[in-house]
Amino acid sequence: MDMTPGKVHTIDFESETLGDTYEIQYYLPKNFSDLYKHHVVLTFDSQDFFKYGQIERQYEKLWEKGEVERAIIVGVPYPSVEWRNDYFSPNGRHHDAFVSFVSRELIHWIDNTFPTLKVGTSRVLMGESLAGSFAFSIAAAYPATFSQAAAFSPFVDEDFIGRFESQPMLMHLDLYHTIGLGEDDFTTISGEQADFLTPNRRLNEYLEGEPLEYEYRELDGGHIWKTWKPELDSILKHYLN
């Protein structure tokens, strides 16, 4: 396994629990050393976080300025739009099984492979759109294992809000939630017209009244990385300082 710092690596991960192979990406920062324990940033739609969000460059800049602690970035990319709908969408047929896979098998592999801090408060989940819903699904299901999650413009419906309503341990969570003001009427990657703004406001209304750490931001812009990318700086500092 390639442990070269400063590069994005890709491996094929064979899941024993799901009986399938998934692509996993990981980035070890330029300062990486086995002598130190690291936070884990776990991204979904990871190829977009690297390509459009340039998350590893943003991390390195913050590290140089002394604004973040040591962290590695691990991610799950999506091979196709159909796969994304099946695995990352809250209503996808493999969604709940994949939540379990990440929360048990994948994090176990990460903690055994890299020098990590191994506690919920040292892990942050990130995703955008359906992958943002996926990040929040994991946090809602396993708040002690993953107590920190950031979602840009997640897909939300009443059933999704119910995932938080049925979780009695929300006080463990520290969530960062954004939605674009231009997302009241836009075309999704599947070509359908959608309103994400209204249901995200309903989710915000619910979470605002719950006993958790919660940051909610409505951004100027739409369902695109141009809107999301500027937030990464604040999020990395929020969770890694």
N, C-alpha and C positions, 0 to 999 in steps of 0.2 A: 504493500500500500504506500502510495506516494505521500510523504510528509513534508514536501518542499514548502517553506513559508512563502507568502506573497503571491500565491497562485490559486486559481479556482480549479479544483480537481473533481472528477466525476467517476463514480464507481457503480457497478450493478450490485444491488443488495438483494440477497435471496431471503425472503420472509418465510420462516418456518410456520408461523401461525396462519398466514394467508395462502401459502403454497404458490407464491408468485414472485417475480423479480421486479424490483423497482429501481429506477435511477436515483441516486443520491448525489448531491453536490456538497463540497465543503471547501472552506477557505480558512487557511491558517495565517494569521497576520504576520507581518514582517518581524514583529518582536516575539514570535512564538518560541516558547521554551518549555521543555518538560519539567523544569524546576518550579514552575508556577501553575497554580490552579486558574482555570478560565471560566468566565460566564459562557453561556451558549445562546446564540441568536439563531432561532430556527425559523426559516422562511418557507412559505408555500407559494407556488409559482416562482421558484427560486431563480430560474433563468431570467425572468423579468426584473427581479430585484438586483441581479448582477448587471444585466445589460442596460436597462432603463433607469433603475434607481442608483446604480453604481455604489451600492451599499458598502462594498469593501473599501472604496476610495474615501467615502465619507467617514468610515470608521478610522482609517489611517490618519486622516487630517485631524480628527478629534483626539486621537492618541498622541500625536505630535504636540498638540496644544495642552496635553495633560488633563483633558476633560472627560475621559472615559477610562474604565478599568480594562484589564485583559479579557479578551473574548474571542471565541471562534464562531464562524458563521457556517451553519449547516442548512441545507435546503432540499426540498422535494420539488423538482420541476414537473410540468405536465406535458406528456407526450402528444396529446391531441385535445381538441375542444370537447370531444365526446368523453374522453377519459376524465377531464376536469369536471364535467357534469355528473359523472358517475361517482367520483371520489370526493370532490371538494364541495359540491352543492349539498346543503343540509338535507335535501330531499333525494339525493342520489342513492342508487341501490347499494353501493359499497361504502357510503359515507361513515356509518357508525363503526363498521369493521376497521376502517382505516384510522379513525380516531383512536381505537384501541391499539392498533399496530404502532402508531406514533408514540402513544403514551406508555406503552409497555416495552415492545421489542426495539423500536428505533432508539428511544432515549437510553435504554440499557446498553445498546451497542455504542452510542456516543460516549457514555460515561466510562465504558470499558476500553475504548479506543484512544480517547484524548484525556489529558489532565483537566478535569472539570470540577466545579465546586459541589455538584451533586445535590443541590437543594432547589426547591421550587422558586425561591426568590432570586436564583442566579440564572434562570432560564426565561427567555422572552420569545413568544411566538409572534410572527408577523405574516400578514397576507393582505391582498387586495381583491376586491370583488368577491367571487365565490371562494377564493383562497382566504380572504379575510373572514368570511363566515366560518370556514374550517378552523382557523386559528381560534376564534371565539368559541366554537363548539368544543374544542379540546379543553380550553380554560374552564368552560361551564361544567364539563364532565369530570375533570380532574384538577380542581383548584389548588390542591396541596402540592401536586406534582409540577404543575405549570401555573404559577400564580400571576404571571405577567403576559399580557397579550395586546397587540396593536392591530387594528383592522381599519383599512382604508375602504370606504364605500362598500361594506359587506352587503350581500343579498340577505334581506330580512323578510320574514312573514310571521304570522301569529304563532305557528308551531315553533319557529326559531326562538321567539321571545319566551315561549314556554320552557325552553331548555334552561334558561336562567331562573324562571319562576319556580321550577321544581328542584333547584339546587339550594339546600339549606346552608352551605358553607361559603356563600359569596364574600364573606368578610376577608377571605384569604386573597381576593383578587385585586389587581392593579391594572385597569384597562385603559387603553388609549383608542379613541373611536372618532373617525372623521367621515364626513360626507360632503360632497360638493353641492353648492347651491344650484348648479346647472343640471343636477341629476333628477329633476322632477319629470323630465320627458326626454329620453335619449334612446339610441339604438344599441342593443347589447352585441357582444361578439357573435351571438347566435342569430343576429338580424331581427330581434324582436324589440318592439317599443316597450320601455319600462319606466316606472317611477320608483327610484330608490330613496328619494328624499323623505317622502311621507312615512314609510315604514321605519326608516332609520330614526326619524324623530320620535316615533312611538317607542322604539327600543331605548332611546335616550331618556324619554320620560319615565320609563320603568326603572332603569338603572340609577337615575338621579336620586330616587327615593330609597335605594338599598344601601346597606352598610359596607361599601367597598371603596377603594381608591379609584377614581374615575375621572378621566379627562375627555371632554367631548368638544369637537371643533367642527364648525360648518365653514367650508373653504370656498373661496371664489374659484369657480372652475367646474369641470365635468368629470366624467368617468375615465380619466386618462392619467398617465404617469407625470405629465406636466403639472397636474394638481397635487399628486402624491409625493413626488420626489423631494420637494422642499421640506416636508414634514420629517423626513428620516433623521435629519440632524437633531431635531428636538427630541425625537423618540429615543435615539441612541444615548443621548445625554440623560434623558429621564430615567432610563433603566440601567445604564452602565456607569453612573458616576458614584 
